[in-house]
């Protein structure tokens, strides 16, 4: 592996780029907040999935043994992301008159299918919150024992003021506690809290609440923030390397996770916090109320008023990788169509590179190309720069295939290996099945062989008709000496 330098990542906690040094090399512990499974996955779910899949792939490529834990939230996430309203999954189950775990199973299956379409690798472990109730109760007990929580009428709340008197509540998000208190209105049912900013570790289940478990405080269910603290440390240890998620989870979810871990063990569980930014749609934040909420299935099938046509999952992945994970990316038909053109250029170059004949000398420095790609990846996963280097390589590949540039056999072998490696193994792209898959290639080649035979019989009418019909389907045919070549437009 031709890689100099060390991986630098932006740590949201220190607000600086830091050299990544694992706690127990070569092992790396990575935890990422997964979906709350009460609806179809949307563009907002795709962003962290692709971001941390990229990190997982690159860390593994660097030789680390990565344990990647990505959870499924199937209980405890209330409508307001706070301590009010109904459980999101329970609400969906009531609307559809089915069991909550039917909702969970249905949308988990859809999420996994979408992740597979985006070529997101499965995590090492995918724990569900409902399967870790005992661990969550044990964590609540530790926090109570250490004096940072209190019980009221069967619910247990985290005492933020008590915690803040010794530690810093707000160190991740930069929130000031006094401002939070001043700006947090008292909500119905919160009068049992000592302070409006306190959050639930365990909630008493009302009589109509279906998702409930016995505990020493009475029947209830865990708070949303609690599950990630319990499951991350169960599988990765009391202190682990990286915790990731969307920027929208930084407060209150991740801030509360830090408070819970420190209150329980006296230690920060996480060494590096990483957050991907949001996806906007035509400059607006995505939201159901704005009618610009696009699910991944709608995107792949073209079933939305904002979509001009369907977009292949690989175009969505490539579109996201064209921006740094910490930047906002704005979705539009124009942006996706531009991404498609760029993606197709790369895929065509993957085929074109096979046609290059090695020469005695090189007019291309393969080593510099390889090092530039690694330098960009080591710079906080700077995929837009990696892609720009891949496009530079594409220009050379096309030129060399036409005989305008030269490359030695050794340089060509290195270029082939690393060009494919960065596109497929690290960026996680795939050739588009269904448009340029193996079956399609065989079908097109068979049709063009029939056309070639028609030309040899001087049946030019049939040959032209085949070419014109293929062109309507987006297949560009070129007659060359001894046969034909074709590309997807």
C-alpha positions in Angstrom: 0.0 0.0 0.0 1.5 3.3 -1.1 0.4 5.6 1.6 2.4 8.2 3.4 1.1 10.4 6.2 -1.5 9.9 8.9 -5.2 10.2 8.9 -6.4 13.5 10.3 -10.1 13.9 11.3 -12.1 16.9 12.5 -13.1 16.3 16.1 -16.3 18.1 16.9 -15.4 18.1 20.6 -12.1 20.0 20.2 -13.3 21.8 17.1 -10.0 21.1 15.4 -8.4 18.6 13.0 -6.5 16.0 15.0 -4.2 13.1 14.0 -6.2 9.9 14.5 -4.4 7.7 17.0 -6.5 4.6 18.1 -6.7 3.7 21.7 -5.7 0.1 21.2 -4.1 -0.2 17.7 -4.7 -2.0 15.4 -8.2 -2.2 16.8 -10.7 0.7 16.2 -14.1 1.1 17.9 -16.6 3.1 15.8 -20.2 3.8 16.9 -22.7 5.6 14.7 -26.3 6.6 15.5 -28.6 4.6 13.1 -32.2 5.2 12.2 -35.4 5.4 14.2 -37.4 2.9 12.2 -40.9 4.3 11.9 -40.9 5.4 8.3 -39.0 5.0 5.0 -35.4 6.0 4.8 -34.8 9.4 3.2 -31.9 11.5 1.9 -31.1 12.6 5.4 -30.6 8.9 6.4 -28.4 8.3 3.4 -25.8 11.0 4.3 -24.5 9.6 7.6 -24.8 6.0 6.2 -22.5 6.9 3.2 -20.2 9.1 5.3 -19.4 6.5 7.9 -19.3 3.7 5.4 -16.5 5.7 3.7 -14.7 6.0 7.1 -15.2 2.3 7.8 -13.9 1.4 4.4 -10.9 3.7 4.7 -9.9 2.6 8.2 -10.1 -1.0 7.1 -8.0 -0.2 4.0 -5.4 1.4 6.3 -5.1 -2.0 8.0 -7.1 -1.3 11.2 -9.4 -4.0 12.6 -12.6 -2.0 12.9 -15.6 -2.9 15.0 -18.4 -0.8 13.6 -21.5 -0.6 15.7 -24.6 1.1 14.2 -27.8 0.9 16.2 -31.4 0.6 15.4 -33.7 2.8 17.6 -36.9 0.9 18.1 -38.1 2.4 21.4 -37.9 5.6 23.5 -37.6 8.2 20.7 -40.5 10.6 21.4 -42.0 12.9 18.8 -40.3 16.1 20.0 -36.9 14.5 20.5 -37.4 15.6 24.1 -39.5 14.1 26.9 -43.0 14.9 25.6 -45.4 13.4 23.1 -45.8 9.9 21.9 -43.1 7.3 21.0 -42.6 7.7 17.2 -42.9 4.0 16.6 -45.9 3.6 18.9 -47.7 6.4 17.1 -47.1 4.7 13.7 -48.3 1.4 15.1 -51.5 3.0 16.4 -52.1 4.7 13.1 -51.7 1.4 11.1 -53.3 -0.7 13.9 -50.4 -3.2 14.0 -47.9 -4.2 16.7 -45.0 -1.8 17.3 -42.5 -4.5 16.4 -44.2 -5.0 13.1 -43.5 -1.3 12.3 -39.9 -1.9 13.4 -39.4 -5.0 11.3 -41.0 -3.5 8.2 -39.0 -0.3 8.2 -35.8 -2.0 9.3 -36.1 -4.3 6.2 -36.6 -1.3 3.9 -33.7 0.5 5.5 -31.4 -2.5 5.0 -32.5 -2.8 1.3 -31.8 0.9 0.7 -28.4 0.6 2.3 -27.6 -2.4 0.1 -28.7 -0.4 -3.0 -26.3 2.4 -1.9 -23.5 -0.2 -1.4 -23.2 0.7 2.3 -21.5 -2.2 4.0 -23.3 -3.7 7.0 -21.9 -2.8 10.4 -20.0 -5.3 12.5 -22.9 -5.2 15.1 -26.3 -3.7 14.7 -27.9 -3.7 18.2 -31.6 -2.7 18.8 -32.5 -0.6 21.8 -35.3 -2.9 22.8 -32.8 -5.8 23.0 -30.7 -3.9 25.6 -33.2 -2.9 28.2 -31.2 -4.6 31.0 -28.0 -2.7 30.1 -29.9 0.5 30.0 -31.4 -0.1 33.4 -28.0 -0.9 34.8 -26.7 2.4 33.4 -29.5 4.3 35.1 -28.7 2.6 38.4 -25.0 3.7 38.1 -26.0 7.3 37.4 -28.4 7.3 40.4 -25.8 5.8 42.7 -23.3 8.5 41.7 -25.9 11.2 42.5 -26.6 12.6 39.1 -30.2 11.4 38.7 -33.4 11.3 40.7 -36.6 9.3 40.6 -40.1 10.9 40.4 -43.3 8.9 40.2 -41.7 6.0 38.3 -39.6 8.1 36.0 -35.9 8.8 36.4 -34.4 12.1 35.3 -30.8 13.2 34.8 -29.9 16.1 37.1 -28.2 18.5 34.6 -27.5 21.3 37.2 -25.8 18.8 39.6 -23.7 17.4 36.8 -22.8 20.9 35.5 -21.6 21.9 39.0 -18.7 19.5 38.5 -18.5 18.9 34.7 -19.3 21.0 31.7 -22.8 20.3 30.2 -22.6 22.0 26.8 -18.9 21.3 26.0 -19.7 19.5 22.7 -22.4 21.8 21.4 -21.2 25.0 22.8 -24.6 25.6 24.5 -24.6 27.7 27.6 -26.6 26.1 30.4 -28.0 29.4 31.7 -29.3 30.3 28.2 -30.8 26.8 27.9 -32.7 27.3 31.1 -33.9 30.7 30.2 -35.1 29.5 26.8 -36.7 26.2 27.7 -40.4 26.5 28.4 -42.1 24.2 30.9 -44.1 21.5 29.1 -47.1 19.6 30.3 -46.0 16.6 32.4 -42.5 18.1 33.1 -43.4 19.6 36.5 -42.0 16.5 38.1 -38.5 17.5 36.9 -36.3 19.6 39.1 -35.3 21.7 36.2 -36.7 22.2 32.6 -33.3 21.1 31.1 -33.3 17.7 32.9 -33.9 14.8 30.6 -35.4 11.4 31.0 -33.3 8.3 31.6 -36.4 6.1 32.2 -40.0 7.1 31.6 -43.0 5.7 33.4 -45.4 4.0 31.0 -48.9 5.3 31.0 -51.7 2.7 30.9 -52.2 2.9 27.1 -48.4 2.7 26.4 -47.7 -0.7 24.7 -43.9 -0.7 24.8 -43.1 -1.2 28.4 -40.7 -3.2 30.6 -40.6 -4.0 34.3 -38.0 -2.1 36.4 -37.4 -1.3 40.1 -39.0 2.1 39.4 -42.1 0.6 37.9 -43.1 -0.4 34.3 -41.7 2.0 31.8 -39.3 2.5 28.9 -35.8 4.0 28.4 -35.1 7.5 27.3 -33.8 8.0 23.7 -30.3 9.3 24.7 -29.7 6.4 27.1 -29.7 3.6 24.5 -26.6 4.9 22.6 -24.5 5.3 25.8 -25.5 1.7 26.9 -24.9 -0.1 23.6 -21.8 1.8 22.5 -19.9 1.0 25.8 -21.3 -2.6 25.9 -19.7 -3.4 22.5 -16.7 -1.0 22.4 -15.7 -0.6 26.0 -15.9 2.2 28.6 -13.8 4.4 26.4 -13.7 4.0 22.6 -12.3 5.8 19.5 -15.0 7.4 17.3 -18.7 8.3 17.6 -20.4 9.5 14.5 -23.8 10.8 13.5 -25.6 13.7 11.8 -25.0 17.3 12.9 -28.7 17.4 13.9 -27.9 14.9 16.7 -25.1 17.0 18.2 -27.6 18.6 20.6 -29.3 17.4 22.6 -28.6 13.7 21.8 -24.8 13.6 21.8 -24.5 16.2 24.5 -26.7 14.0 26.7 -24.7 10.9 25.8 -21.5 12.6 27.1 -23.2 13.6 30.3 -24.6 10.1 30.9 -21.2 8.4 30.3 -19.3 10.8 32.5 -21.9 10.6 35.3 -21.8 6.8 35.2 -18.0 6.2 35.0 -16.3 9.6 35.5 -14.8 9.2 32.0 -15.6 10.6 28.5 -16.6 7.5 26.6 -15.7 9.0 23.2 -12.3 10.3 22.0 -13.3 11.6 18.6 -16.7 13.0 17.7 -17.5 13.2 14.0 -20.6 14.8 12.5 -21.8 14.9 8.9 -23.8 18.0 7.7 -27.3 18.1 6.3 -28.9 17.7 2.9 -31.0 20.6 1.7 -33.4 20.5 -1.2 -33.3 23.5 -3.6 -31.8 25.5 -0.8 -34.4 24.6 1.9 -34.0 22.2 4.8 -35.8 19.0 4.1 -39.1 18.6 5.9 -42.5 16.9 5.6 -44.3 20.3 6.2 -42.5 21.8 3.2 -43.5 18.9 0.9 -39.8 18.5 -0.1 -39.3 15.3 1.8 -38.0 12.7 -0.6 -37.5 9.0 0.5 -34.8 6.9 -1.1 -37.3 4.7 -2.8 -39.0 7.7 -4.4 -35.6 8.9 -5.5 -34.7 5.6 -7.0 -38.1 5.2 -8.7 -38.7 8.8 -9.7 -42.0 8.9 -7.7 -42.0 12.5 -6.4 -43.2 15.9 -7.8 -39.7 17.4 -7.4 -38.1 14.7 -9.4 -37.7 14.9 -13.2 -36.9 11.2 -13.4 -35.5 8.3 -11.3 -31.9 8.4 -10.1 -29.7 5.3 -9.7 -28.5 4.7 -6.1 -24.9 5.0 -7.3 -25.6 8.5 -8.5 -26.9 9.5 -5.1 -23.8 8.0 -3.5 -21.5 9.8 -5.9 -23.4 13.1 -5.5 -22.9 12.9 -1.7 -19.2 12.1 -2.1 -18.6 15.1 -4.3 -18.9 17.3 -1.2 -16.9 17.0 2.0 -19.0 15.2 4.7 -18.9 18.4 6.9 -20.4 20.6 4.2 -24.1 21.1 3.5 -25.1 19.6 0.2 -28.0 20.9 -1.8 -30.1 18.4 -3.8 -31.5 19.4 -7.1 -32.3 17.6 -10.4 -29.5 19.7 -12.1 -27.0 18.6 -9.4 -27.9 15.0 -9.7 -27.7 15.1 -13.5 -24.3 16.7 -13.3 -23.2 14.0 -10.9 -24.5 11.3 -13.3 -22.3 12.7 -16.1 -19.3 12.7 -13.8 -20.0 9.2 -12.6 -20.4 7.9 -16.1 -17.1 9.4 -17.1 -15.4 7.5 -14.3 -17.1 4.2 -15.2 -16.2 4.6 -18.9 -12.5 5.2 -17.8 -12.6 2.0 -15.9 -13.3 0.2 -19.2 -11.1 2.4 -21.3 -8.0 1.7 -19.1 -8.1 -1.9 -20.3 -7.4 -0.8 -23.9 -4.1 1.1 -23.1 -1.0 -0.4 -24.6 2.1 0.0 -22.4 5.0 2.0 -23.8 8.8 2.5 -23.1 8.3 5.8 -21.3 5.6 7.5 -19.2 4.1 10.9 -19.7 2.1 10.4 -16.4 3.4 10.0 -12.9 1.3 7.2 -11.4 3.0 7.6 -8.0 2.1 11.2 -7.7 -1.6 10.4 -8.6 -1.7 7.7 -5.9 0.0 9.9 -3.2 -2.4 12.8 -4.0 -5.4 10.5 -3.5 -4.1 9.3 -0.1 -3.2 12.9 1.0 -6.8 14.0 0.3 -8.3 11.0 2.1 -6.0 11.6 5.1 -7.2 15.3 5.1 -10.5 14.5 7.0 -11.8 12.3 4.2 -11.6 15.0 1.5 -13.5 13.1 -1.1 -14.1 16.1 -3.5 -10.3 16.4 -3.9 -10.0 12.6 -4.4 -12.6 12.8 -7.1 -10.8 15.7 -8.8 -7.6 13.5 -8.9 -9.7 10.6 -10.4 -10.9 12.9 -13.1 -7.4 14.0 -13.9 -6.5 10.3 -14.2 -9.5 9.9 -16.4 -8.3 12.6 -18.8 -4.9 10.8 -19.0 -6.5 7.4 -19.5 -8.6 8.6 -22.5 -5.6 10.4 -24.0 -3.4 7.3 -23.5 -6.0 5.0 -25.1 -6.0 7.3 -28.2 -2.2 7.1 -28.3 -1.6 10.7 -27.4 0.1 9.9 -24.1 2.3 7.0 -23.0 2.8 5.0 -19.9 5.1 2.1 -19.0 3.9 -1.3 -18.0 4.8 -0.8 -14.3 3.1 2.6 -14.1 0.0 1.2 -16.0 -0.3 -1.7 -13.5 -0.1 0.7 -10.6 -2.6 3.1 -12.2 -5.1 0.3 -12.9 -4.9 -1.1 -9.4 -5.2 2.2 -7.6 -7.8 3.8 -10.0 -10.1 0.9 -9.4 -9.2 0.7 -5.7 -10.1 4.3 -4.9 -13.3 4.2 -7.0 -14.7 0.8 -5.9 -13.0 -0.2 -2.6 -12.7 3.2 -0.8 -15.4 5.4 -2.3 -17.6 2.4 -2.5 -19.0 3.1 -6.0 -20.3 0.3 -8.2 -21.0 0.0 -11.9 -24.7 0.7 -12.4 -26.5 -2.6 -12.6 -29.6 -2.4 -14.8 -27.9 0.2 -17.1 -24.4 -1.0 -17.5 -24.4 -4.3 -15.6 -23.0 -7.6 -16.9 -26.3 -8.8 -18.4 -26.9 -5.5 -20.2 -23.4 -5.6 -21.7 -24.0 -9.1 -23.0 -27.4 -8.1 -24.5 -25.9 -5.0 -26.2 -23.0 -6.9 -27.5 -25.3 -9.6 -28.9 -27.5 -7.0 -30.6 -24.4 -5.2 -32.1 -23.1 -8.5 -33.3 -26.4 -9.1 -35.2 -25.9 -5.5 -36.6 -22.3 -6.3 -37.7 -23.6 -9.4 -39.5 -26.3 -7.3 -41.3 -23.6 -4.9 -42.4 -21.5 -7.8 -43.8 -24.6 -8.9 -45.8 -24.8 -5.3 -47.0 -28.2 -5.0 -45.2 -27.6 -1.4 -44.2 -31.2 -0.6 -43.6 -31.3 -3.2 -40.7 -27.9 -2.1 -39.4 -28.9 1.6 -39.3 -32.3 0.7 -37.6 -30.5 -1.2 -34.9 -28.0 1.7 -34.3 -30.8 4.3 -34.3 -33.0 2.3 -31.8 -30.0 1.7 -29.5 -29.3 5.5 -29.7 -32.8 6.2 -28.5 -32.1 4.0 -25.4 -28.9 6.0 -24.7 -26.4 3.6 -26.2 -23.9 5.4 -28.5 -22.4 3.1 -31.1 -19.2 3.7 -33.0 -18.0 1.7 -36.0 -14.2 1.0 -35.7 -11.8 -1.0 -37.8 -12.7 -4.7 -37.4 -15.9 -4.1 -35.4 -17.7 -1.7 -33.1 -17.4 0.1 -29.7 -20.3 1.4 -27.6 -20.9 3.6 -24.5 -23.8 4.5 -22.3 -24.5 8.2 -22.9 
